[in-house]
């Protein structure tokens, strides 16, 4: 449970970093980042698997590159559901989702190392 809360806080911080580094993504504050990180996590858990199955033929045709489009759609959809999180268009969603995914990889690897050493 502690790992989940830490991952959520770090994901919100990563989203703040994305908004700072890239002008196509805006956040109203850390509270909006927490809400947006929660929404992105829920969308990636519930909606993304369905979209991946439905878009499997085009994903195979593009050799997996369509996964980036699905990630950008989740990022863009989360901004549509949140009032303090704004993404300016699909191109901004694509770049923002790439940056956020890279930060998520770093967070996952750091948490995996930190929590595996304790056990």
Secondary structure, DSSP 8 states (H G I E B T S, - for coil): -HHHHHHHHHHHHHHHHHHHH-TTEEES-HHHHHHHHHHHHHHHHHTHHHHHHHTHHHHHHTTTTHHHHHHHHHHHHHHHH-SSEEE-SHHHHHHHHHHHHHHHHHHHHHHHHHHHHH-
